[in-house]
């Protein structure tokens, strides 16, 4: 069975049950901000297409992040994923 890191942005020990947002959502949010702030971003794309592009960028960021940090992840941040090998 393969293990993947449990990636969260902004977890808080001060707020009960606050696990923070998923790192993927955080990356997508920043990617969407960047896309929408560019006046040359495709004018024919609607918000759904822009959101899909932002998540595609977030997924690429997570893949590259995993490649770079795979050997340095602490064992206590790993979670078991079912069905993935």
N, C-alpha and C positions, 0 to 999 in steps of 0.2 A: 504494500500500500504506500502511496506517495504522501509526503507531508508538504504543506505549503504554509508560509507565514501568515499569521492573522494580522493583516495590515489595517490599521486604523489611524485616522488623523485626529488629533486633539482629544485623546482620552483624558478624563479628569478623575482624580482621586477625591476631589472636593465635592463633587456632585454624585449622589448615590445612583448607581446603575447607569452612569454616563459612560458609554463605551466610545463616544466620539463618532464621527462619520467615517464611512469607508474611505480608504485612501483613493480608491478608484473614482469615487464621487468628487473628492477634493480635486484630483487631477483633471477630471472632466470639467469641473466648474472653472478652473483656471484656463483650460484650453478654450472653453466657450467664450470667456471674457476676451481672450486674445483674438479669437476669430471675429467676434462682433465689433471689436474696436478698430479693426482694419478696414478702412474705406474701400479697399480693393477686394474684400471678401466677396465671393460670388453673390451678386445681387439677386440671382434667380433662385437661390436656396431659401426655403422657408425655415421656420424655427425647428421643426422636426428634423430636417436634414442637417441643420447646424448642430443640433444636440447629438445626432448620430456621429457626425464627424468629430465632435468633442470627445465622445466615449471611445471612438476608434483611436484617437490620439492618447487618451488615458490608458487604454489597454497596451498600446505600444510602449508607453512610459513604464508601465508595470513590468512588461517583459524584459526591457533593458535593465530595469532596477534589479530584477530577480537574477539576471545573468551576472551582474556585477557583485551582488551580495550573497549569492547562494552559499558560499563557503564560510561566511562570517556571521550568519544568523544564529542568535542564541537559541539553544534548545527549548527554553521556556516560552518562546514566542511562536512555536510551531503547533499547528493543529492538523489532525488527521483528516484527509479528504477521502470520501468514499468513491469507489469506482474509477479513480484516476491512477494511472500507473506511469 
